């Protein structure tokens, strides 16, 4: 899938003050080596403590993310620095569908190359045709959904699209009983108690807006990320 390119304007230092005034976005600036050197106050709140965010200054993507997730994001950042053209992509972060736009920095103004990543919540309704060229990262950051198995995540996606148990069973070539068991397991893990609650839970996070192919890629990416995290613990 292609990326969507927008205006070629480069970010200058005085733009950072403007970014701080825009509600609902998180911004992070990185230098040519992708070391973080600035972020919005919204990033501090996500980090939990100001000290936690400041401790991340100077860290690269590989210092804070599993290797596969860092590599996927690095590819986009390097592409933006080389082309000078901003690029947007969807991703599934903290169990929510967000859209990230990466802008190139003005090298002359900063004294070095770099990028500014601007992250905001993506619309949770179905994607428009004009959005079809925006790529989707395959390495998610799962939170509560990390408790679900790959098959449960797959079923959740179809539940979010409004499919019945019988329709999901036929589509996935499984028995209706198996699908019901997987839905009940998801209820237990997510704290939902009815199909309508589960649908609302999934739809509020924009799960239904990913295509089958995109969601399958996210599930496979989650397995890879989890393996890498597990390996680091041993």
N, C-alpha and C positions, 0 to 999 in steps of 0.2 A: 504494500500500500504506500502511496506517495505521501509526502509531507505537504503541508500548506505553507506557502511562503507569503509574508506580508511586507509592509513598508521596509525599505532598506535603511531607514534612519538609524544612526548609531547613538548609543546611550552616552550622555555626558554626566559629570559629577553633580551638576545642579538638578538633574532629573531625579536623583535619590530623594531629595526633599519633597518632590511632588509625589513620589511613590508612597512616602510615609502618610500622605493625606488621603489616600484612596482606600476606603473600607473594603473588607472582604478579599484582600489579596495578601499573599506572602511573597516577598522578594528576597533573593539571595544573589550576591555578586561574587564571581570567582575570577581569578587572574588567568594568565595564559597557561599556567600549570594546573588550573582548576582548583586552586587553593582559595577557600572562602575568605573574603576580606570585608564584607559588609552585608547587613541584612536589615529588614524592617523590624519594628517593634513586635509586629504580629508573629515573627519567627521566634522571638524571645518567649512569647506566651506559649507557643507550641512546644518549645524546648522545656518548659516547666519553670526554669529559673534563669534569670539573666546570666548568672555565672555559667550555666550549662551552655548557653548560646555563645558566650564569649570564649569559652574553652574550645569551641569549634573553629574559631578564626585560625587560619593557616592550615586547616585540615583539607585534604582532597576528598573526592568522592569515595576513593578506595579506603580512606580512613574511617568512614562512617557507614558504608553500605557493603553488603555482600558483593563479591567480585563480579558476578553476572549482572547485578543491578547497576553497579558502578560503570561497568563497561558499556552497557546499553545507553546510559545517560551521557557518558563521555563522548560517544560517537556523535550524538546530536550537537553537543557543545563545540566539539572540534569542527564539525561541519559548518556551524554558524560563524566561527572565527575565520575559517578559510574563505567562505563565500561572502561574508558581510551581510547576509540576508537572514532575518529572523525566521524561526520555524516554530510551529505549534504542534503539540501532540497531546493526546489523551493518556491518562494513566489512572490506575486504581490505587489510591493512597489512603492509608488509615481507614480502609473499608468504604471509601467514597470515590466517586468518579470526579476527577478534576481535569482541568486543562492547563497545560504549562506552555508558555511562550518564551522562547530563548532569544534574547536580543544581543547583538555584538556591541562591545564597548568601543568608544572613540579612543583609539590608541594614542592619538596626539594629546588628548585631554587628560588621560590617566597616566600616560607614560609607559603603558604596557597594553597588550591585548587582553581580552577576557570576555566574559558573558554575564548577562543579567537574566536570571530565570524568574519569571513572574507566574505564580501559581494561584488559581482561583477555582471555586466550585464550578463544575460544568452543569449545564441544564440536565435534569434527571429524566426529561421526557425523551422520546425517540429522536435520533439524530436526523437533521435535515439533509437533503441531497447535497447541499453546498458544503456539508461537513465531511463528506465521504472520502475526501483526499487526506484528511488529517489522520496520521498514523496513531497507533495505540501501543504503548510500551507493554512488553510481555512479562516484565518482572515487577509484580505488585508489592505493595507494603500492606500485608494483611494484619488486622488486629484481632477482633473477636472472630472473624471468619476463618482465622487460622486453625480454629478448633475443628472445622469441618473437613471431612475427607474429600478427595478429588471428586468422587462420585456424588457426594452430597452437594458440593459446589456446582457440579453440572446440573443436578436436579433443581437447585435453587434458581439457577438462571432461567430454566424453563417455567418454573413456578412464577417468577417475576414477569414473564411474558404472558401469563394468564392461561397457560395450558393446563388441562385437567390431568388427573393421575393417569387415566387411560391413554390420553394423548402422549404424555411423557413416556409411559411404558412402551408404547408402540414405536415412538421416535427413537428410543434408546435400546430397543430390542431387549427389554427386561420385563419381568412380570409386574403387574400392578401391586402385588404384595410387597415386592422388593422396593418399589418406588415409595409406597406408603411407609415402610420401615425407615427409609432414608429421610423422608420428610419428618417423621416422628423424632428421629435422631437429631435433625436440625433444630426442631422445636426445643429439645432438651438443652442443646448447646447454646442456642441464641436467646432462650427465655421467652419464646413465643408459645401461644397456646391454641392457635387456630390458623386455618389456611389464610384467612383475611389478614391476620397479624403478620404472618410470614411474608405474604405478598407486599404488604405495606413496608415492612422492614427492608425487603430487597429493593423495592422501587424507590424508596427514599434515598437509597445509595446509588441509584442510577444503573443497577445491574442489568435491567432490561434493555438499556440503550446500547449495550455491546452486542455485536453480531455473534452467532454461534462460533464462528472461526476465531474472533477476537477473544471471546471468553475461554475457549479451549486453550488458546495461547497463554492467557493469564493463569489458568490452572496449572499448565505445564511449567510456567515461569515460577509460580509459587512453590512447586515441588523442588525445583532447582535451587531457589533461594533457601528453602528450609534445609536442604542437604548441605549447603555451604555453611549455614549457621551452625548446624549440628556438628560438622567436621571441625569447626573452630573451637568447639567446646571440649573436644577430646584431645 
